[in-house]
Amino acid sequence: MADKKEIDEVTGVETTGHEWDGIKELNKPLPKWWLYVMYTTIVWSFGYWVAYPAWPMISGYTEGLLGFSQRERVAEQIALAREAQSALNTKIRESSFEDIKADPELLQYAIAGGRAAFGDNCSGCHGRGAQGFTGFPNLNDDEWIWGGTIDAIHHTIQHGIRNGGAEARDSQMPRFGLDGILQETEISDTAEFVLSLSGQKHDAAAAERGAELYANNCASCHGEKGEGNPDLGAPALNNNIWLYGGSKDDIVKSIVTGRGGVMPGWTERLEEETIKKLAVYVHSLGGGQ
């Protein structure tokens, strides 16, 4: 190809001798400064590999001559932060909720810490804004299945729901359909009555038939007027706040299957003061009783 080199008439630059479809390649090397920068970065990379941790090994990594560890640095920063917060954490742990709410500085600290703990541990189910999803309660409203006082919220966070723990919240709605307690038509009529409790469009004749079925099978937990019972974990049915959906199909499925979600208890996973911060934060969202 060397014999094909020539000076390009337009640019005055020598060509490489390569040509494709009449297009000739100019011989324009990279600028010297660019090459020097590249060579410098290569030299720097070798120095970095020697000085800092760089190469993974079978059971560890090369620690480098400087012995620097970002993990250790972060751990030190966390330890310093915890030490700085230790006095407030001790105060949170030893104070009642009434005392926390009466102390503006302590309350602000508890809410801030609870918000961070909520994002790390609770938002995956309840949402970043605690808005909830189907099967996971909204924590912003004033509808509470197990009670919305700060003590009730604290107990729920501590021990969870239907997780097999000795102190966990526990109740189970019968599986009226799966276990053959009610027939399909009876379930449909009961669902129509439940729709009427919340003021939704319903079949009046079916709802009238379902009223007696509801009284015999549901009222003992959910209340005669669907007002619910936090002591039993029975949600209210006379409003438009629905954990699993308020359409007739959703209500029928709830009656058939009994639903029954599970929440972990956090006593074994989080420090006592963190659980109290969570309770204060959730109670502060606007729906706490």
C-alpha positions as YAML, in Angstrom:
chain: A
units: angstrom
residues:
- id: 1
  name: MET
  ca: [0.00, 0.00, 0.00]
- id: 2
  name: ALA
  ca: [3.00, 2.28, 0.47]
- id: 3
  name: ASP
  ca: [3.20, 2.92, -3.25]
- id: 4
  name: LYS
  ca: [-0.35, 4.31, -3.18]
- id: 5
  name: LYS
  ca: [0.51, 7.08, -0.71]
- id: 6
  name: GLU
  ca: [0.04, 10.56, -2.10]
- id: 7
  name: ILE
  ca: [-0.68, 14.11, -1.01]
- id: 8
  name: ASP
  ca: [-4.38, 14.90, -0.83]
- id: 9
  name: GLU
  ca: [-5.17, 17.81, -3.09]
- id: 10
  name: VAL
  ca: [-7.84, 19.32, -0.82]
- id: 11
  name: THR
  ca: [-6.11, 19.18, 2.57]
- id: 12
  name: GLY
  ca: [-2.51, 18.87, 1.55]
- id: 13
  name: VAL
  ca: [-2.11, 15.94, 3.96]
- id: 14
  name: GLU
  ca: [-0.41, 12.69, 3.02]
- id: 15
  name: THR
  ca: [-2.76, 9.71, 2.65]
- id: 16
  name: THR
  ca: [-2.19, 6.26, 4.14]
- id: 17
  name: GLY
  ca: [-2.69, 4.55, 0.85]
- id: 18
  name: HIS
  ca: [-6.04, 3.10, 1.97]
- id: 19
  name: GLU
  ca: [-9.01, 3.79, -0.22]
- id: 20
  name: TRP
  ca: [-12.66, 2.61, -0.03]
- id: 21
  name: ASP
  ca: [-15.18, 3.42, -2.73]
- id: 22
  name: GLY
  ca: [-13.09, 6.38, -3.82]
- id: 23
  name: ILE
  ca: [-12.70, 7.71, -0.28]
- id: 24
  name: LYS
  ca: [-9.05, 8.09, 0.71]
- id: 25
  name: GLU
  ca: [-7.81, 7.89, 4.33]
- id: 26
  name: LEU
  ca: [-5.64, 10.77, 5.48]
- id: 27
  name: ASN
  ca: [-2.58, 10.02, 7.55]
- id: 28
  name: LYS
  ca: [-3.31, 12.27, 10.54]
- id: 29
  name: PRO
  ca: [-1.78, 10.89, 13.75]
- id: 30
  name: LEU
  ca: [-3.26, 11.76, 17.14]
- id: 31
  name: PRO
  ca: [-1.97, 15.00, 18.64]
- id: 32
  name: LYS
  ca: [1.16, 14.60, 20.73]
- id: 33
  name: TRP
  ca: [-0.53, 16.07, 23.82]
- id: 34
  name: TRP
  ca: [-3.33, 13.46, 23.58]
- id: 35
  name: LEU
  ca: [-0.80, 10.62, 23.38]
- id: 36
  name: TYR
  ca: [1.15, 11.97, 26.34]
- id: 37
  name: VAL
  ca: [-2.03, 12.18, 28.40]
- id: 38
  name: MET
  ca: [-2.90, 8.59, 27.51]
- id: 39
  name: TYR
  ca: [0.59, 7.37, 28.42]
- id: 40
  name: THR
  ca: [0.36, 9.28, 31.71]
- id: 41
  name: THR
  ca: [-2.94, 7.62, 32.62]
- id: 42
  name: ILE
  ca: [-1.44, 4.21, 31.88]
- id: 43
  name: VAL
  ca: [1.49, 4.93, 34.18]
- id: 44
  name: TRP
  ca: [-0.94, 6.30, 36.79]
- id: 45
  name: SER
  ca: [-3.04, 3.13, 36.62]
- id: 46
  name: PHE
  ca: [-0.03, 0.95, 37.39]
- id: 47
  name: GLY
  ca: [0.81, 3.19, 40.33]
- id: 48
  name: TYR
  ca: [-2.80, 2.99, 41.55]
- id: 49
  name: TRP
  ca: [-2.78, -0.82, 41.35]
- id: 50
  name: VAL
  ca: [0.32, -0.88, 43.54]
- id: 51
  name: ALA
  ca: [-0.76, 1.76, 46.05]
- id: 52
  name: TYR
  ca: [-4.46, 0.97, 46.50]
- id: 53
  name: PRO
  ca: [-6.64, -2.16, 46.71]
- id: 54
  name: ALA
  ca: [-7.22, -3.26, 43.18]
- id: 55
  name: TRP
  ca: [-7.20, -6.93, 42.25]
- id: 56
  name: PRO
  ca: [-9.71, -9.48, 43.56]
- id: 57
  name: MET
  ca: [-8.20, -12.72, 44.82]
- id: 58
  name: ILE
  ca: [-9.70, -16.11, 45.73]
- id: 59
  name: SER
  ca: [-10.31, -15.21, 49.37]
- id: 60
  name: GLY
  ca: [-9.67, -11.46, 49.43]
- id: 61
  name: TYR
  ca: [-8.00, -8.75, 47.40]
- id: 62
  name: THR
  ca: [-4.67, -6.97, 46.99]
- id: 63
  name: GLU
  ca: [-4.58, -4.38, 49.77]
- id: 64
  name: GLY
  ca: [-2.02, -2.08, 48.19]
- id: 65
  name: LEU
  ca: [1.02, -0.40, 49.77]
- id: 66
  name: LEU
  ca: [-1.11, 2.32, 51.40]
- id: 67
  name: GLY
  ca: [-3.52, -0.17, 52.98]
- id: 68
  name: PHE
  ca: [-6.47, 2.12, 52.23]
- id: 69
  name: SER
  ca: [-9.98, 0.69, 52.62]
- id: 70
  name: GLN
  ca: [-13.10, 2.64, 51.71]
- id: 71
  name: ARG
  ca: [-15.18, 0.08, 53.61]
- id: 72
  name: GLU
  ca: [-13.20, 0.75, 56.81]
- id: 73
  name: ARG
  ca: [-13.47, 4.49, 56.26]
- id: 74
  name: VAL
  ca: [-17.26, 4.28, 55.92]
- id: 75
  name: ALA
  ca: [-17.44, 2.04, 58.99]
- id: 76
  name: GLU
  ca: [-15.47, 4.62, 60.97]
- id: 77
  name: GLN
  ca: [-17.81, 7.39, 59.81]
- id: 78
  name: ILE
  ca: [-20.85, 5.34, 60.79]
- id: 79
  name: ALA
  ca: [-19.31, 4.64, 64.20]
- id: 80
  name: LEU
  ca: [-18.67, 8.35, 64.73]
- id: 81
  name: ALA
  ca: [-22.22, 9.18, 63.70]
- id: 82
  name: ARG
  ca: [-23.63, 6.59, 66.08]
- id: 83
  name: GLU
  ca: [-21.47, 7.90, 68.87]
- id: 84
  name: ALA
  ca: [-22.74, 11.41, 68.22]
- id: 85
  name: GLN
  ca: [-26.33, 10.12, 68.28]
- id: 86
  name: SER
  ca: [-25.88, 7.80, 71.26]
- id: 87
  name: ALA
  ca: [-27.18, 10.29, 73.83]
- id: 88
  name: LEU
  ca: [-30.36, 10.94, 71.83]
- id: 89
  name: ASN
  ca: [-30.83, 7.25, 71.09]
- id: 90
  name: THR
  ca: [-30.54, 6.43, 74.78]
- id: 91
  name: LYS
  ca: [-33.08, 9.12, 75.55]
- id: 92
  name: ILE
  ca: [-35.44, 7.74, 72.90]
- id: 93
  name: ARG
  ca: [-35.05, 4.23, 74.31]
- id: 94
  name: GLU
  ca: [-35.70, 5.30, 77.89]
- id: 95
  name: SER
  ca: [-38.49, 7.85, 77.25]
- id: 96
  name: SER
  ca: [-42.20, 7.22, 76.93]
- id: 97
  name: PHE
  ca: [-43.98, 8.30, 73.77]
- id: 98
  name: GLU
  ca: [-45.62, 11.12, 75.72]
- id: 99
  name: ASP
  ca: [-42.19, 12.39, 76.81]
- id: 100
  name: ILE
  ca: [-40.86, 12.15, 73.26]
- id: 101
  name: LYS
  ca: [-43.77, 14.17, 71.88]
- id: 102
  name: ALA
  ca: [-43.33, 16.77, 74.63]
- id: 103
  name: ASP
  ca: [-39.66, 17.34, 73.73]
- id: 104
  name: PRO
  ca: [-39.41, 19.22, 70.38]
- id: 105
  name: GLU
  ca: [-35.76, 18.28, 69.79]
- id: 106
  name: LEU
  ca: [-36.33, 14.63, 70.63]
- id: 107
  name: LEU
  ca: [-39.51, 14.50, 68.56]
- id: 108
  name: GLN
  ca: [-37.76, 15.99, 65.53]
- id: 109
  name: TYR
  ca: [-34.91, 13.51, 65.90]
- id: 110
  name: ALA
  ca: [-37.32, 10.58, 66.25]
- id: 111
  name: ILE
  ca: [-39.27, 11.57, 63.14]
- id: 112
  name: ALA
  ca: [-36.10, 12.04, 61.09]
- id: 113
  name: GLY
  ca: [-34.68, 8.71, 62.24]
- id: 114
  name: GLY
  ca: [-38.02, 6.99, 61.68]
- id: 115
  name: ARG
  ca: [-38.24, 8.36, 58.16]
- id: 116
  name: ALA
  ca: [-34.80, 6.94, 57.33]
- id: 117
  name: ALA
  ca: [-35.61, 3.58, 58.92]
- id: 118
  name: PHE
  ca: [-38.94, 3.47, 57.08]
- id: 119
  name: GLY
  ca: [-37.20, 3.99, 53.74]
- id: 120
  name: ASP
  ca: [-34.76, 1.17, 54.50]
- id: 121
  name: ASN
  ca: [-37.18, -1.39, 55.95]
- id: 122
  name: CYS
  ca: [-40.83, -0.59, 55.22]
- id: 123
  name: SER
  ca: [-41.09, 1.26, 51.92]
- id: 124
  name: GLY
  ca: [-40.69, -1.93, 49.89]
- id: 125
  name: CYS
  ca: [-44.22, -2.93, 50.92]
- id: 126
  name: HIS
  ca: [-45.90, 0.30, 52.01]
- id: 127
  name: GLY
  ca: [-44.28, 2.60, 49.43]
- id: 128
  name: ARG
  ca: [-41.78, 5.44, 49.84]
- id: 129
  name: GLY
  ca: [-44.61, 7.78, 50.78]
- id: 130
  name: ALA
  ca: [-46.38, 5.16, 52.93]
- id: 131
  name: GLN
  ca: [-49.23, 5.27, 50.41]
- id: 132
  name: GLY
  ca: [-49.60, 1.50, 50.43]
- id: 133
  name: PHE
  ca: [-50.50, -0.89, 47.64]
- id: 134
  name: THR
  ca: [-53.03, -3.65, 47.18]
- id: 135
  name: GLY
  ca: [-52.58, -5.90, 50.20]
- id: 136
  name: PHE
  ca: [-50.35, -3.37, 52.00]
- id: 137
  name: PRO
  ca: [-52.15, -0.70, 54.05]
- id: 138
  name: ASN
  ca: [-51.90, 3.01, 53.41]
- id: 139
  name: LEU
  ca: [-50.36, 4.53, 56.53]
- id: 140
  name: ASN
  ca: [-51.34, 8.12, 55.75]
- id: 141
  name: ASP
  ca: [-55.09, 7.86, 56.33]
- id: 142
  name: ASP
  ca: [-57.00, 7.41, 59.58]
- id: 143
  name: GLU
  ca: [-58.15, 3.85, 58.86]
- id: 144
  name: TRP
  ca: [-56.27, 1.33, 61.01]
- id: 145
  name: ILE
  ca: [-56.88, -2.41, 60.98]
- id: 146
  name: TRP
  ca: [-55.12, -2.95, 64.31]
- id: 147
  name: GLY
  ca: [-55.50, 0.53, 65.79]
- id: 148
  name: GLY
  ca: [-53.77, 3.82, 65.04]
- id: 149
  name: THR
  ca: [-52.63, 4.95, 68.48]
- id: 150
  name: ILE
  ca: [-48.89, 5.30, 68.79]
- id: 151
  name: ASP
  ca: [-48.79, 2.36, 71.23]
- id: 152
  name: ALA
  ca: [-50.81, 0.18, 68.85]
- id: 153
  name: ILE
  ca: [-48.54, 1.10, 65.94]
- id: 154
  name: HIS
  ca: [-45.50, 0.37, 68.09]
- id: 155
  name: HIS
  ca: [-46.81, -3.09, 68.97]
- id: 156
  name: THR
  ca: [-47.56, -3.87, 65.31]
- id: 157
  name: ILE
  ca: [-44.06, -2.86, 64.23]
- id: 158
  name: GLN
  ca: [-42.47, -4.78, 67.08]
- id: 159
  name: HIS
  ca: [-44.24, -8.07, 66.59]
- id: 160
  name: GLY
  ca: [-45.79, -8.00, 63.12]
- id: 161
  name: ILE
  ca: [-48.90, -9.75, 61.85]
- id: 162
  name: ARG
  ca: [-49.62, -13.46, 61.34]
- id: 163
  name: ASN
  ca: [-45.95, -14.40, 61.29]
- id: 164
  name: GLY
  ca: [-46.13, -17.12, 63.91]
- id: 165
  name: GLY
  ca: [-44.61, -15.00, 66.67]
- id: 166
  name: ALA
  ca: [-45.97, -15.39, 70.18]
- id: 167
  name: GLU
  ca: [-46.98, -11.73, 70.38]
- id: 168
  name: ALA
  ca: [-47.74, -11.12, 66.73]
- id: 169
  name: ARG
  ca: [-51.09, -9.66, 65.74]
- id: 170
  name: ASP
  ca: [-53.13, -12.64, 64.74]
- id: 171
  name: SER
  ca: [-56.58, -13.18, 63.29]
- id: 172
  name: GLN
  ca: [-57.86, -15.17, 60.35]
- id: 173
  name: MET
  ca: [-60.95, -14.53, 58.31]
- id: 174
  name: PRO
  ca: [-62.68, -17.82, 57.42]
- id: 175
  name: ARG
  ca: [-62.34, -19.03, 53.85]
- id: 176
  name: PHE
  ca: [-66.07, -19.03, 53.24]
- id: 177
  name: GLY
  ca: [-65.72, -20.24, 49.67]
- id: 178
  name: LEU
  ca: [-62.69, -22.50, 49.70]
- id: 179
  name: ASP
  ca: [-63.90, -24.33, 52.80]
- id: 180
  name: GLY
  ca: [-67.50, -24.62, 51.60]
- id: 181
  name: ILE
  ca: [-68.99, -22.54, 54.43]
- id: 182
  name: LEU
  ca: [-71.10, -20.53, 51.99]
- id: 183
  name: GLN
  ca: [-72.37, -21.34, 48.53]
- id: 184
  name: GLU
  ca: [-71.48, -19.26, 45.48]
- id: 185
  name: THR
  ca: [-74.87, -17.52, 45.40]
- id: 186
  name: GLU
  ca: [-74.65, -16.77, 49.12]
- id: 187
  name: ILE
  ca: [-71.20, -15.25, 48.69]
- id: 188
  name: SER
  ca: [-72.50, -13.10, 45.84]
- id: 189
  name: ASP
  ca: [-75.42, -11.87, 47.95]
- id: 190
  name: THR
  ca: [-73.11, -11.12, 50.88]
- id: 191
  name: ALA
  ca: [-70.82, -9.14, 48.59]
- id: 192
  name: GLU
  ca: [-73.81, -7.09, 47.39]
- id: 193
  name: PHE
  ca: [-74.66, -6.28, 51.02]
- id: 194
  name: VAL
  ca: [-71.05, -5.23, 51.68]
- id: 195
  name: LEU
  ca: [-71.24, -2.95, 48.64]
- id: 196
  name: SER
  ca: [-74.34, -1.36, 50.15]
- id: 197
  name: LEU
  ca: [-72.51, -0.71, 53.43]
- id: 198
  name: SER
  ca: [-70.03, 1.54, 51.66]
- id: 199
  name: GLY
  ca: [-72.66, 3.27, 49.56]
- id: 200
  name: GLN
  ca: [-71.61, 1.70, 46.30]
- id: 201
  name: LYS
  ca: [-73.88, 0.67, 43.46]
- id: 202
  name: HIS
  ca: [-75.43, -2.69, 44.29]
- id: 203
  name: ASP
  ca: [-78.30, -5.07, 43.61]
- id: 204
  name: ALA
  ca: [-80.87, -4.15, 46.29]
- id: 205
  name: ALA
  ca: [-82.66, -7.49, 46.25]
- id: 206
  name: ALA
  ca: [-79.41, -9.45, 46.50]
- id: 207
  name: ALA
  ca: [-78.17, -7.13, 49.25]
- id: 208
  name: GLU
  ca: [-81.35, -7.74, 51.21]
- id: 209
  name: ARG
  ca: [-80.73, -11.48, 51.03]
- id: 210
  name: GLY
  ca: [-77.10, -10.92, 51.93]
- id: 211
  name: ALA
  ca: [-77.96, -8.90, 55.05]
- id: 212
  name: GLU
  ca: [-78.91, -12.00, 57.01]
- id: 213
  name: LEU
  ca: [-75.86, -13.90, 55.75]
- id: 214
  name: TYR
  ca: [-73.66, -11.00, 56.81]
- id: 215
  name: ALA
  ca: [-75.29, -10.85, 60.26]
- id: 216
  name: ASN
  ca: [-74.75, -14.58, 60.80]
- id: 217
  name: ASN
  ca: [-71.22, -14.85, 59.44]
- id: 218
  name: CYS
  ca: [-69.49, -11.47, 59.38]
- id: 219
  name: ALA
  ca: [-70.99, -9.03, 61.87]
- id: 220
  name: SER
  ca: [-69.29, -10.59, 64.90]
- id: 221
  name: CYS
  ca: [-65.94, -9.33, 63.57]
- id: 222
  name: HIS
  ca: [-66.72, -6.48, 61.18]
- id: 223
  name: GLY
  ca: [-69.62, -5.03, 63.18]
- id: 224
  name: GLU
  ca: [-73.32, -4.85, 62.42]
- id: 225
  name: LYS
  ca: [-72.84, -1.76, 60.27]
- id: 226
  name: GLY
  ca: [-69.42, -2.70, 58.94]
- id: 227
  name: GLU
  ca: [-67.61, -0.38, 61.34]
- id: 228
  name: GLY
  ca: [-64.77, -2.87, 61.88]
- id: 229
  name: ASN
  ca: [-63.00, -3.93, 65.06]
- id: 230
  name: PRO
  ca: [-59.28, -3.12, 65.63]
- id: 231
  name: ASP
  ca: [-59.15, -5.55, 68.54]
- id: 232
  name: LEU
  ca: [-59.75, -8.39, 66.09]
- id: 233
  name: GLY
  ca: [-57.93, -6.89, 63.12]
- id: 234
  name: ALA
  ca: [-61.24, -6.72, 61.24]
- id: 235
  name: PRO
  ca: [-61.26, -3.76, 58.81]
- id: 236
  name: ALA
  ca: [-64.20, -1.42, 58.44]
- id: 237
  name: LEU
  ca: [-66.44, -2.16, 55.45]
- id: 238
  name: ASN
  ca: [-68.58, 0.97, 55.53]
- id: 239
  name: ASN
  ca: [-66.15, 3.32, 53.81]
- id: 240
  name: ASN
  ca: [-64.22, 3.39, 50.55]
- id: 241
  name: ILE
  ca: [-60.85, 2.43, 51.98]
- id: 242
  name: TRP
  ca: [-60.10, -1.10, 50.80]
- id: 243
  name: LEU
  ca: [-56.99, -3.15, 51.44]
- id: 244
  name: TYR
  ca: [-57.64, -5.64, 48.63]
- id: 245
  name: GLY
  ca: [-59.98, -3.59, 46.46]
- id: 246
  name: GLY
  ca: [-63.63, -2.61, 46.79]
- id: 247
  name: SER
  ca: [-65.16, -3.89, 43.57]
- id: 248
  name: LYS
  ca: [-67.61, -6.76, 43.76]
- id: 249
  name: ASP
  ca: [-65.05, -9.16, 42.28]
- id: 250
  name: ASP
  ca: [-62.49, -8.10, 44.88]
- id: 251
  name: ILE
  ca: [-64.98, -8.47, 47.73]
- id: 252
  name: VAL
  ca: [-66.09, -11.88, 46.47]
- id: 253
  name: LYS
  ca: [-62.45, -13.02, 46.34]
- id: 254
  name: SER
  ca: [-61.92, -11.82, 49.91]
- id: 255
  name: ILE
  ca: [-64.94, -13.78, 51.09]
- id: 256
  name: VAL
  ca: [-63.92, -16.87, 49.15]
- id: 257
  name: THR
  ca: [-60.25, -16.96, 50.20]
- id: 258
  name: GLY
  ca: [-60.19, -15.11, 53.52]
- id: 259
  name: ARG
  ca: [-57.10, -13.18, 52.37]
- id: 260
  name: GLY
  ca: [-54.81, -12.56, 55.39]
- id: 261
  name: GLY
  ca: [-51.50, -10.80, 54.80]
- id: 262
  name: VAL
  ca: [-48.32, -11.30, 56.80]
- id: 263
  name: MET
  ca: [-46.00, -8.66, 58.26]
- id: 264
  name: PRO
  ca: [-42.65, -9.50, 59.87]
- id: 265
  name: GLY
  ca: [-41.91, -8.55, 63.44]
- id: 266
  name: TRP
  ca: [-38.97, -6.18, 63.75]
- id: 267
  name: THR
  ca: [-37.92, -6.79, 67.36]
- id: 268
  name: GLU
  ca: [-35.17, -9.19, 66.32]
- id: 269
  name: ARG
  ca: [-34.06, -7.08, 63.38]
- id: 270
  name: LEU
  ca: [-33.97, -3.49, 64.61]
- id: 271
  name: GLU
  ca: [-32.81, -1.76, 67.78]
- id: 272
  name: GLU
  ca: [-35.44, -0.78, 70.31]
- id: 273
  name: GLU
  ca: [-34.91, 2.93, 69.69]
- id: 274
  name: THR
  ca: [-35.26, 2.46, 65.92]
- id: 275
  name: ILE
  ca: [-38.62, 0.73, 66.36]
- id: 276
  name: LYS
  ca: [-39.78, 3.60, 68.57]
- id: 277
  name: LYS
  ca: [-38.63, 6.11, 65.94]
- id: 278
  name: LEU
  ca: [-40.62, 4.19, 63.33]
- id: 279
  name: ALA
  ca: [-43.72, 4.27, 65.53]
- id: 280
  name: VAL
  ca: [-43.36, 8.03, 66.05]
- id: 281
  name: TYR
  ca: [-42.80, 8.61, 62.32]
- id: 282
  name: VAL
  ca: [-45.74, 6.50, 61.15]
- id: 283
  name: HIS
  ca: [-47.99, 8.11, 63.76]
- id: 284
  name: SER
  ca: [-46.91, 11.53, 62.50]
- id: 285
  name: LEU
  ca: [-47.89, 10.86, 58.89]
- id: 286
  name: GLY
  ca: [-51.36, 12.24, 59.49]
- id: 287
  name: GLY
  ca: [-53.54, 9.28, 60.24]
- id: 288
  name: GLY
  ca: [-52.40, 8.44, 63.75]
- id: 289
  name: GLN
  ca: [-55.17, 8.35, 66.32]
...
